[in-house]
């Protein structure tokens, strides 16, 4: 089914909500567009992963779609993650948590965490994957509020944004800062991770999106624009190397804000800067700073502006965040790879209609395309009658249309039967 341009039917199709005895609807075009967008997003996430072969032989995969099986590894046992192919072949019918993507992960399916269960695709696995990192996401919990998503008890509509360091998902209202416009074009590092890797605050003052933090005042949220170059405030601000609350965790589940009133104490040893031509040293020398509070949003291309001198590279490596130097580490790069794979797949792609057409001869292809165009025209005419009368299309109307289509198809098939006398 397709609709475009002036041919789009302005027909209401779905009963979304009843309030004050009024029936709210969305148009057919809106439904089709949303469905197409969701399909594209799903294809982008899954397209970069293999749906047929377990990813375990590849080792710790740079980035892949992952799932956690609540049936096999419920809350209270050790967390585990399985690859896309194993979610289909080994955990069919199980309750799965979709983890979106994770970096540097090796498929756990069938190892010691799964008891006597063996992986159907690659049973020769080691007992444990010591290099894997886990969080509360593997039990279907997210954000600093440690809640499921979607949350049946949460009546506040809110988007969730993934931290590019700990890869946890956080509600926009729990970030401690306002979400910028066009957030899909930015990467986010949560406050907990920023406080764990304090040298990132120096970069944030120079190359991150200017901060707008949330401050609670009389139970109302007000915007406080932070002045970057306020000379009077510089002496009172913490240096990027000041200590952090020891309760801060990288997965964001126990984030404590650092107290700005704490006295500044230099770390016992630091590798920040000190290299020849170190751009981090230059940033620090400029004395430009920002409030070390709230999540930080970074614009496209920000990773290329990180200092890559030997001392800084060593510091990122020791901190376990060397992946921030890699532009291909981003989820956007992974999704683009998935889209490219889908487009280049041709007959090997996941579209069953296109795969079927490619296996038919030219005459059969033309017959199917002709039938499809006939159905599209009839469906358009059918909907236009409702539009002309200002009526809402119900599920029964849709069902009736396809029943009529089947009836016509049977009559045509019967009319085409001939018998020899």
C-alpha positions in Angstrom: 0.0 0.0 0.0 1.4 3.4 -0.9 0.3 7.0 -1.0 2.2 10.1 -2.1 1.8 13.7 -3.3 -1.7 14.9 -4.3 -2.9 11.3 -4.3 -2.7 11.1 -0.5 -6.1 10.3 1.0 -7.1 12.6 3.8 -9.0 9.9 5.5 -9.1 9.2 9.2 -8.2 5.7 10.0 -7.4 4.9 13.6 -9.4 5.7 16.7 -6.6 6.9 19.0 -8.2 8.4 22.0 -11.6 9.4 23.4 -11.7 12.5 25.5 -14.7 14.7 26.4 -16.8 12.5 24.1 -14.7 13.5 21.0 -13.1 10.9 18.9 -9.5 11.9 17.9 -8.1 10.3 14.8 -4.9 10.3 12.7 -4.8 10.2 8.9 -3.9 7.2 6.8 -0.9 9.1 5.4 0.4 9.7 9.0 0.0 6.0 9.8 1.9 5.0 6.7 4.7 7.5 7.3 5.1 6.4 10.9 5.1 2.8 9.9 7.8 3.4 7.2 9.9 5.4 9.7 9.7 2.6 12.3 10.6 0.0 9.6 13.6 2.0 8.5 14.8 2.4 12.0 14.5 -1.3 12.7 16.2 -2.1 9.4 19.1 0.2 10.3 19.6 -1.4 13.7 19.3 -5.0 12.5 20.9 -4.5 9.1 24.3 -4.3 10.6 24.0 -7.6 12.4 23.8 -11.2 11.0 20.4 -12.8 11.5 21.5 -16.3 10.4 24.9 -16.9 12.1 25.9 -16.5 15.8 28.4 -13.6 16.2 30.5 -15.5 18.8 33.2 -16.6 16.4 33.9 -13.0 15.6 35.0 -12.4 19.2 34.1 -9.1 20.8 32.1 -7.4 18.0 32.7 -3.7 17.6 29.0 -3.0 17.7 25.9 -5.3 17.2 22.3 -5.6 18.0 21.8 -7.4 21.3 19.1 -9.0 23.4 18.7 -10.3 27.0 16.5 -13.3 27.6 14.4 -12.9 30.7 13.2 -16.5 30.4 16.7 -18.0 30.5 18.5 -15.3 32.7 15.8 -13.7 34.9 16.6 -10.9 37.4 18.6 -12.3 40.4 21.0 -14.4 38.2 24.0 -13.2 36.3 23.2 -10.9 33.4 23.8 -12.2 29.8 23.4 -11.0 26.3 22.6 -12.8 23.0 23.2 -11.8 19.4 20.5 -11.2 16.8 20.7 -14.7 15.3 20.5 -16.5 18.6 17.5 -14.4 19.6 15.8 -15.9 16.6 17.1 -19.5 16.6 17.8 -20.3 20.3 15.3 -18.1 22.1 12.2 -18.2 20.0 9.1 -17.7 22.1 11.1 -16.5 25.1 10.7 -13.1 26.8 13.4 -10.9 25.4 14.6 -7.4 26.3 15.8 -5.5 23.2 19.1 -3.8 24.1 19.4 -1.8 20.8 23.2 -2.0 20.3 26.2 -2.5 22.5 29.9 -2.2 21.7 32.7 -4.8 22.2 30.4 -7.6 23.2 30.6 -11.4 22.6 27.5 -13.5 22.5 26.8 -15.4 25.7 24.1 -17.7 24.4 24.7 -21.3 25.7 27.6 -20.5 28.1 27.6 -21.2 31.8 25.1 -18.5 32.5 22.4 -20.6 30.7 22.8 -23.8 32.6 22.3 -26.9 30.5 21.0 -25.0 27.5 23.3 -25.1 24.5 23.5 -22.6 21.6 21.9 -24.2 18.5 24.1 -22.1 16.2 27.5 -22.3 17.8 27.7 -24.6 20.8 31.5 -24.6 21.1 31.6 -21.6 23.4 33.9 -20.8 26.4 32.3 -20.9 29.8 32.4 -17.1 30.3 33.1 -13.9 28.3 35.2 -12.0 30.7 35.5 -9.0 28.4 31.7 -8.3 28.3 30.3 -5.4 30.3 26.8 -5.5 31.7 24.3 -3.1 33.3 20.8 -3.1 34.6 19.7 -2.8 30.9 20.1 -6.6 30.8 17.2 -7.0 33.2 15.0 -4.5 31.3 15.8 -1.6 33.6 17.0 1.8 32.4 17.9 5.4 33.5 18.9 6.7 36.9 15.3 5.9 38.0 16.0 2.2 37.4 12.6 1.6 35.7 11.5 -0.5 32.7 10.7 0.9 29.3 8.0 1.3 28.4 7.0 1.9 32.0 3.3 1.0 32.7 3.4 3.2 35.8 4.9 6.2 34.1 2.2 8.6 32.7 4.7 11.2 31.6 5.5 11.1 27.9 9.2 11.3 27.6 11.9 10.3 25.1 14.9 8.2 26.2 18.4 9.0 25.1 21.5 6.7 25.1 24.7 7.8 26.7 27.6 7.0 24.3 29.9 6.0 27.1 28.0 3.7 29.5 25.3 3.0 26.8 22.5 3.3 29.4 19.2 4.9 28.3 18.0 7.9 30.3 14.7 9.8 30.3 15.1 13.3 29.0 13.8 14.7 32.2 16.4 12.9 34.3 19.4 14.2 32.4 19.9 17.3 34.6 20.0 19.4 31.5 17.6 20.4 28.7 17.6 18.3 25.6 18.6 20.4 22.6 16.7 20.7 19.3 17.5 18.1 16.7 18.8 15.8 19.4 19.2 13.0 16.9 22.1 14.9 15.4 24.0 14.9 18.7 25.7 12.4 21.0 25.1 12.5 24.7 27.3 11.7 27.7 25.5 11.4 31.0 26.5 13.3 34.1 27.7 10.2 35.9 30.1 9.4 33.1 31.3 13.0 32.8 32.1 12.9 36.5 33.9 9.5 36.2 36.1 10.8 33.4 36.7 14.4 34.6 39.0 15.4 31.8 36.0 15.4 29.5 34.7 18.5 31.2 37.6 20.5 29.7 36.5 19.4 26.2 32.9 20.1 27.1 33.6 23.7 27.8 35.1 24.1 24.3 33.4 21.8 21.8 30.1 20.6 23.4 26.7 22.2 22.9 26.4 25.2 25.2 24.7 24.1 28.5 21.2 24.8 29.6 20.7 23.1 33.0 17.6 22.4 34.9 17.2 23.9 38.3 14.3 23.1 40.6 12.8 26.2 42.2 9.4 26.2 44.0 8.6 22.9 42.3 8.9 24.5 38.9 11.7 24.0 36.3 13.4 27.2 35.1 16.1 27.6 32.6 19.4 28.9 33.8 21.8 29.9 31.0 25.4 29.3 32.2 27.9 32.0 31.3 31.1 30.5 30.0 33.4 33.4 30.5 32.3 34.8 33.8 35.6 35.9 35.3 34.3 36.4 38.8 32.9 32.8 38.9 36.0 31.1 37.6 37.8 31.1 41.0 34.9 29.3 42.6 34.5 26.6 40.0 36.1 23.2 40.3 39.0 22.3 38.0 38.3 19.5 35.6 40.6 17.3 37.8 38.8 17.8 41.1 37.6 14.6 43.0 34.3 13.0 42.4 31.8 11.5 44.7 32.8 7.9 45.3 29.2 6.7 44.8 29.1 7.7 41.2 28.8 4.6 38.9 29.4 4.4 35.2 26.1 2.8 34.4 24.2 5.8 35.7 22.2 3.9 38.3 23.7 5.7 41.3 24.7 9.2 40.0 25.5 11.7 42.7 26.2 15.4 41.7 29.5 16.7 42.8 29.4 19.5 45.3 30.6 22.8 43.8 31.6 24.0 47.2 34.2 21.3 47.8 37.8 22.6 48.0 39.9 22.0 45.0 42.4 19.2 45.4 44.7 18.1 42.6 44.7 14.4 41.8 47.8 12.5 43.0 48.8 11.8 39.4 47.3 12.9 36.2 48.2 12.4 32.5 46.1 15.3 31.3 47.8 17.1 28.5 51.6 17.7 29.0 52.4 16.5 25.5 54.0 18.6 22.8 51.3 20.4 20.8 48.6 19.1 23.1 45.3 20.8 22.3 43.9 19.8 25.7 46.6 21.9 27.3 45.6 24.8 25.0 42.0 24.4 26.1 42.9 24.4 29.8 45.2 27.5 29.3 42.2 29.5 27.8 40.5 29.3 31.2 37.2 28.7 29.5 34.9 26.6 31.7 31.3 25.5 32.2 29.3 24.2 35.1 30.2 20.6 35.7 26.6 19.6 36.1 24.0 17.7 34.0 24.4 15.6 30.8 26.5 16.9 28.0 25.4 17.0 24.3 28.1 16.9 21.6 27.6 18.0 18.0 28.4 16.0 14.9 32.2 15.6 14.3 33.1 16.4 17.9 35.3 13.2 18.3 37.7 14.5 15.7 38.4 17.5 17.9 39.7 15.4 20.8 43.5 15.7 21.3 45.3 12.7 19.9 48.8 13.4 21.3 50.5 10.3 22.9 49.8 11.4 26.5 46.1 12.0 25.8 45.7 8.8 23.8 47.2 6.9 26.8 44.9 8.6 29.2 41.8 7.7 27.1 43.0 4.1 26.8 43.7 3.8 30.6 40.2 5.2 31.3 38.6 2.6 28.9 37.2 5.3 26.6 39.6 5.1 23.6 36.5 4.3 21.4 35.7 8.0 21.6 38.5 8.6 19.1 36.7 6.4 16.6 34.0 8.0 14.4 32.8 4.6 13.2 32.0 3.7 16.8 28.9 5.8 16.7 25.4 4.3 16.5 24.8 6.6 13.5 27.7 5.0 11.6 26.4 1.5 12.5 22.9 2.4 11.3 24.3 3.8 8.0 26.2 0.5 7.6 23.0 -1.4 8.2 21.1 0.7 5.6 23.9 0.2 3.1 23.8 -3.5 3.6 20.0 -3.6 3.2 20.2 -1.6 -0.1 23.1 -3.7 -1.5 21.5 -7.0 -0.4 19.1 -7.1 -3.3 17.6 -10.5 -3.3 19.4 -11.3 -0.1 17.7 -8.5 1.7 14.9 -8.9 4.2 12.1 -7.7 2.0 10.1 -10.9 1.2 8.2 -9.3 -1.7 11.3 -8.2 -3.5 12.9 -11.6 -2.8 9.9 -13.3 -4.3 9.8 -11.0 -7.4 13.4 -11.7 -8.1 12.7 -15.4 -8.2 10.0 -15.0 -10.8 10.2 -14.6 -14.6 9.3 -11.4 -16.4 5.7 -12.4 -17.2 5.0 -13.4 -13.6 6.6 -10.2 -12.3 4.4 -8.1 -14.5 1.3 -10.0 -13.5 2.0 -9.4 -9.8 2.7 -5.7 -10.3 -0.5 -5.4 -12.3 -2.5 -7.0 -9.5 -0.8 -4.8 -6.9 -1.6 -1.6 -8.9 -5.2 -2.7 -9.3 -5.5 -3.2 -5.6 -3.9 0.1 -4.8 -6.3 1.9 -7.1 -9.4 0.2 -5.7 -8.2 0.9 -2.1 -7.7 4.6 -3.0 -11.2 4.8 -4.5 -12.7 3.0 -1.5 -11.1 5.4 1.0 -12.1 8.4 -1.1 -15.7 7.6 -0.6 -15.2 7.8 3.2 -13.4 11.1 2.7 -16.1 12.6 0.6 -18.7 11.7 3.3 -16.5 12.8 6.2 -16.6 9.3 7.8 -14.0 7.5 9.8 -12.6 4.3 8.4 -13.0 1.5 11.0 -11.2 -1.8 11.3 -14.4 -3.5 10.1 -14.3 -1.3 6.9 -10.7 -2.4 6.2 -11.6 -6.0 6.8 -14.7 -5.7 4.5 -12.6 -4.3 1.7 -10.1 -7.2 1.7 -13.0 -9.7 2.0 -14.5 -8.1 -1.2 -11.0 -8.4 -2.8 -10.8 -12.1 -2.0 -14.4 -12.6 -3.3 -13.5 -10.9 -6.6 -10.4 -13.0 -6.9 -12.3 -16.2 -6.4 -14.9 -15.2 -9.1 -12.1 -14.4 -11.5 -10.4 -17.7 -10.8 -13.7 -19.7 -11.2 -14.5 -17.8 -14.5 -11.1 -18.9 -15.8 -11.7 -22.6 -15.4 -12.6 -24.6 -18.5 -13.4 -28.2 -18.8 -13.2 -30.4 -21.9 -16.4 -32.2 -22.9 
